Amino acid sequence: MSSPVTGILSLGLHPSDLDYSRHPGLDEGTLLTRIAGAEAALREAGFDVVSCLVPADPDEAEKRVRAVVTANPLRVAMIGGAVRMAAEHTLLFERVVNLLAQLVPGIVFCFNTSPETTVDALRRATS
């Protein structure tokens, strides 16, 4: 077996900060289960990913991202749809992208549409 692909950040909105009224049939427990399944699929696909679930507050999210970047050498950041796609999180998205670009010059970004599409997003970014 080949060694895992390392230096990958999986950044997403913490499930406790998601507005579930916009996602019929989804709740925090279900989303946490889907995230755990996606993380298992990543390991199975050969990715060693550092997970970073951030709060919706941009200042608090920035602190969390700084701590993760300080503790882990990174080269790729996968930013989840809940951070990118909801208009109310535009400032959060902007702040984390700019922070990562500042802290990790040359970082490569990729994006998923759900926890289940994370493997494909990372394959695009690391090929």
N, C-alpha and C positions, 0 to 999 in steps of 0.2 A: 504494500500500500504506500502511495506517495505521501509526503509530509503535508500537513494542512496548510492552506493559504491563510496567512496571518496578516495582522495590521488592519483589520476591518472593524469599523464602528457601525453598529446598527442603532440608529437614533430614531426614537419614536415618542409620541405623546403618551404619557402615562395613562393607562386605561381609566384611572379614577378621574381624569380631567376631560374625558370625552363626553360630548353631548349626545346621549343615546336616543334622544327624541328624534334625531335626524337619521337614525339607523334602526328602523323597525326590525324586530327579531334579534337584535344584538344587545347583549348586556355585558357588564364588566367580567363576569365569570367566563362567559363564552369567549370573549376576546382574549382573556389571559390564557385560556386553553389553546386558542389558535396561535397565539404568540409562542407558547411552549412547543407546540407542534412544529412551527416554522424553525425555531432554534434547533430542534432535533434534526430536522431535514437539512439544515445548514451543516451541522456536524457530520451527518451522513454523507453529504456532498463534498466534504473535505475543506470546509471553511471554519476557521477558528475566529469567532466573532465576539467582540466586546459589545454587550448590550447596554444601552443608555436610554432609559425611559425618563423623559423630562416632564416637568409640570408645565401648564399653559402660561404661567408667568414668565416673561422673557428674562427678567433679572435672575430669577431662581434657576431657570433653564441654563443660562449662561454659566452660573456657578457650577452646576452639575457637569456640563460639558467640559469646562476647564479642568475639573478634578479628574475626569476620565482621560482626557488628553494627556495630562501630566503623568498619569500612572501607566499609560499604554502607548507604545510606538504605533502610530497609525499611518496608513497610506490611502485608504479608501473609506468613504463615508456613504452609507446607504441611509437616506432620510425617508421615513415613512409618510404615507399619504395624509394621515391625520395632522401632521405638522404642516405639510405643503398645501393641501387642497381646500382647507376651510378658511374662508375669508377672515374670520376672526383671529386666525393664527398667522396672518401675514407678517406681522412684526416679529413674532417668534421665529418663523422660517428665515426671514431676512437676518436676524441677529445670529442664529446658529450657523448659517452659511458663511456669513462674514467672519465670525469668530473662528470657525474651522479653517477658513482660507488664511487667516492671520497666523494662527497657531501652528498649522501644518502646511507650509508652502508646497504647492504642487499636488495637494490632495486631489484625488479623483472622486467625483460625486456620482451616485447612481440612485435610482428611485424605484420603489415598488408601488403597486396599486393595492396590495393587501399583504398580510403576513405570508400567504401562500405563494406570492410571486417574488419573494425575496431572493431565492436561489437564482432565478433567472436574471434578476437585476445585478447580483454580484458576479455572475458568470460574464455578463456584458462588460462589467467594470474591470475585471481581472484577467481578461483574455488577451 
